[in-house]
Amino acid sequence: MEYCDKISNMCVVNKGLNHGPSPIPQEGKWTKCFDVKDINGLSHGIGGCAPQQGACKLTLNVKNGIIEEALIETIGCSGMTHSAAMAAEILPGKTLLEALNTDLVCDAINVAMREIFKQFVYGRTQTAFSRGGLLIGSGLEDLGEGLRSQIGTIYSTSKKGVRFLEISEGYITSVALDKNNEVIGYEFLNISNFVKQIKSGIDANKAYLKNIGKYGRYNDGVKFIDPRKE
């Protein structure tokens, strides 16, 4: 370590009390983190890309500073989905600090990594007060039984009004309108169960009908429209 002459000629003033870092809540305990391997928890981070063209939700499960589980959900440009595939291979096995300085290609994923890093090191994780944290695999709970991201896609114009396209229940196949042409319900297809049943050998048409659901006062509709065509 090199010092300038001004510092070298100064006398030493001893440091007083040194309590180290402030304790942070981690998995049901208050801990002082001196090293990246002292970090534990499960949390989420959200990031957007520079032109605000898309977004990423990143979920990490960290044990002893090592990323043991990663869930990456993106919406936006097609390149972002491919970057997510790369990031899912890159992140597990790295320390939280290594991951922060890893080229994850997509701005949105990098920003999500930065935001989740701050939550971990400041003790703001989802599992801060959960004793023992969560098992590896807990990230999948965000996806539910269908193992599919919960997506909401609604489009509207001032001239033609709203079009429900996809909601967490599934792909919207039909929207019900009342006598005033106002939305009162919709019909949807549960994509995950639909595909699962086809793979199990059920005829596609039968599987389709078995996985159609309705929400709201759909059956009271005066008019039914395909939101993608009408």
C-alpha positions in Angstrom: 0.0 0.0 0.0 1.5 3.4 -1.0 0.7 6.6 0.7 1.4 10.2 -0.3 4.1 12.1 1.8 1.4 14.2 3.6 -0.3 11.0 5.0 3.1 9.3 5.7 4.2 12.2 7.9 1.0 12.2 10.0 0.9 10.7 13.5 -1.4 7.7 14.2 -4.7 8.2 15.9 -6.1 4.9 17.2 -9.6 3.9 16.3 -12.0 3.6 19.2 -14.8 1.0 19.4 -15.4 -1.0 16.3 -18.7 -2.9 16.4 -18.5 -4.1 12.7 -21.5 -4.1 10.4 -25.0 -3.6 11.7 -26.9 -6.9 12.0 -29.5 -7.6 9.3 -32.5 -10.0 9.5 -31.8 -13.2 7.6 -33.9 -16.4 7.6 -35.3 -15.7 11.1 -32.0 -14.5 12.7 -30.1 -11.3 13.1 -26.7 -11.7 11.6 -23.6 -9.5 10.9 -22.4 -10.0 7.4 -18.6 -9.6 7.0 -18.3 -11.6 3.8 -20.6 -12.4 0.8 -20.8 -16.0 2.0 -22.7 -14.7 5.1 -25.7 -13.8 2.9 -28.8 -16.0 2.9 -32.4 -15.6 1.7 -35.0 -15.7 -1.1 -36.1 -12.6 -2.8 -37.2 -10.9 -6.0 -35.9 -8.1 -8.1 -37.5 -6.2 -11.0 -35.6 -4.4 -13.7 -36.3 -2.6 -17.0 -34.1 -2.2 -20.0 -32.6 1.2 -21.1 -35.3 2.1 -23.7 -38.0 0.7 -21.3 -38.9 -1.8 -23.9 -39.3 -4.7 -21.5 -39.0 -5.9 -18.0 -37.6 -8.8 -15.9 -38.6 -10.3 -12.6 -35.7 -12.2 -11.1 -36.2 -14.6 -8.1 -33.1 -16.0 -6.3 -32.7 -18.4 -3.5 -29.3 -17.8 -1.9 -27.6 -20.1 0.7 -24.3 -19.2 2.2 -23.8 -16.5 -0.4 -24.3 -19.0 -3.3 -27.2 -18.8 -5.7 -28.8 -22.2 -5.5 -32.0 -21.4 -7.4 -33.0 -18.9 -10.0 -36.3 -18.1 -11.7 -36.2 -15.5 -14.5 -39.4 -14.2 -16.0 -39.3 -11.6 -18.8 -41.7 -9.7 -20.9 -40.8 -7.5 -23.8 -38.5 -8.0 -26.8 -37.7 -11.5 -28.1 -34.0 -11.0 -27.3 -34.8 -10.7 -23.7 -36.3 -14.2 -23.5 -33.1 -15.6 -25.0 -31.0 -13.6 -22.6 -33.1 -15.1 -19.8 -32.2 -18.6 -21.0 -28.5 -17.7 -20.8 -28.9 -16.1 -17.4 -30.7 -19.2 -16.0 -27.6 -21.2 -16.9 -25.1 -18.6 -15.7 -26.4 -17.6 -12.3 -26.8 -20.9 -10.2 -23.5 -21.8 -8.4 -22.2 -18.2 -8.4 -21.9 -16.1 -5.3 -24.2 -13.1 -5.1 -21.2 -10.8 -5.8 -20.1 -12.8 -8.9 -23.6 -12.7 -10.3 -23.8 -8.9 -9.8 -20.7 -8.6 -12.1 -21.7 -11.2 -14.7 -22.7 -10.1 -18.1 -26.3 -11.1 -18.3 -26.6 -9.6 -21.8 -30.0 -7.9 -21.3 -30.3 -4.6 -19.5 -33.5 -5.6 -17.8 -31.9 -8.7 -16.2 -28.9 -6.7 -15.2 -31.0 -4.1 -13.5 -33.1 -6.8 -11.8 -29.8 -8.4 -10.5 -28.7 -5.0 -9.1 -32.0 -4.5 -7.3 -32.1 -7.9 -5.8 -28.5 -7.6 -4.7 -29.5 -4.5 -2.6 -32.4 -6.4 -1.0 -30.0 -9.2 0.1 -27.2 -7.1 1.5 -29.5 -4.8 3.3 -31.6 -7.6 4.9 -34.8 -6.9 2.9 -35.5 -10.4 1.5 -38.8 -12.1 1.5 -37.4 -14.6 4.0 -35.9 -12.1 6.4 -38.0 -13.3 9.2 -38.7 -16.9 8.1 -36.7 -19.3 10.3 -34.4 -21.4 8.1 -35.5 -19.7 4.9 -37.2 -21.6 2.1 -36.2 -24.9 0.5 -34.5 -25.0 -2.9 -37.4 -25.2 -5.3 -39.6 -22.6 -3.5 -39.2 -20.3 -6.5 -41.4 -22.5 -8.5 -44.3 -21.6 -6.2 -44.5 -18.2 -8.0 -45.6 -20.1 -11.1 -48.3 -22.2 -9.5 -49.2 -25.8 -10.5 -49.1 -24.9 -14.2 -45.5 -23.9 -14.0 -46.3 -20.8 -16.1 -45.7 -17.1 -15.5 -48.8 -15.2 -14.4 -49.3 -12.8 -17.3 -51.8 -10.0 -17.8 -52.2 -8.5 -21.3 -54.9 -6.0 -21.8 -55.1 -3.7 -24.9 -57.4 -0.7 -25.4 -58.0 2.3 -27.6 -60.1 5.4 -27.0 -62.1 4.7 -30.1 -62.8 1.0 -29.8 -62.4 0.4 -26.1 -60.8 -2.5 -24.1 -59.7 -5.9 -25.2 -58.8 -8.6 -22.6 -56.2 -10.8 -24.2 -54.6 -12.8 -21.3 -55.1 -12.9 -17.6 -53.5 -15.1 -14.9 -56.3 -17.8 -15.4 -55.2 -18.2 -19.0 -55.7 -17.1 -22.7 -58.9 -15.1 -23.2 -61.0 -16.7 -26.0 -64.1 -14.6 -25.7 -65.3 -11.4 -23.9 -69.0 -11.0 -22.9 -70.7 -7.6 -23.3 -74.0 -6.4 -21.9 -76.6 -4.3 -23.7 -74.5 -1.2 -23.2 -71.5 -3.0 -24.8 -69.7 -3.0 -21.5 -67.5 -5.9 -20.4 -69.2 -8.2 -17.8 -67.1 -11.3 -18.1 -64.8 -13.4 -20.2 -64.1 -17.0 -21.3 -60.5 -18.3 -21.0 -58.4 -21.4 -21.8 -56.1 -22.8 -19.1 -53.0 -23.2 -21.4 -51.0 -25.3 -18.9 -53.6 -27.9 -18.3 -54.6 -28.0 -21.9 -51.1 -28.8 -23.1 -50.6 -31.3 -20.2 -53.7 -33.3 -21.2 -52.8 -33.4 -24.8 -49.3 -34.7 -23.9 -51.1 -37.4 -21.8 -52.9 -38.6 -24.9 -56.3 -36.8 -24.6 -57.7 -35.7 -27.9 -56.9 -32.0 -28.5 -60.6 -31.0 -29.0 -61.7 -32.8 -25.8 -58.8 -31.3 -23.9 -59.7 -27.8 -25.2 -63.3 -28.1 -24.0 -62.3 -29.5 -20.6 -60.0 -26.5 -19.9 -62.4 -23.7 -20.8 -63.4 -21.6 -17.9 -65.6 -18.5 -17.4 -65.3 -15.4 -15.2 -67.8 -12.8 -14.1 -71.3 -12.7 -15.5 -70.2 -14.3 -18.8 -73.4 -16.3 -19.3 -75.5 -13.1 -19.0 -73.7 -11.6 -22.0 -75.8 -10.1 -24.8 -72.9 -10.1 -27.2 -69.7 -12.2 -27.3 -66.6 -11.0 -29.1 -63.2 -12.5 -30.0 -60.9 -9.8 -28.5 -58.2 -10.5 -31.2 -60.5 -10.1 -34.2 -63.6 -8.1 -33.4 
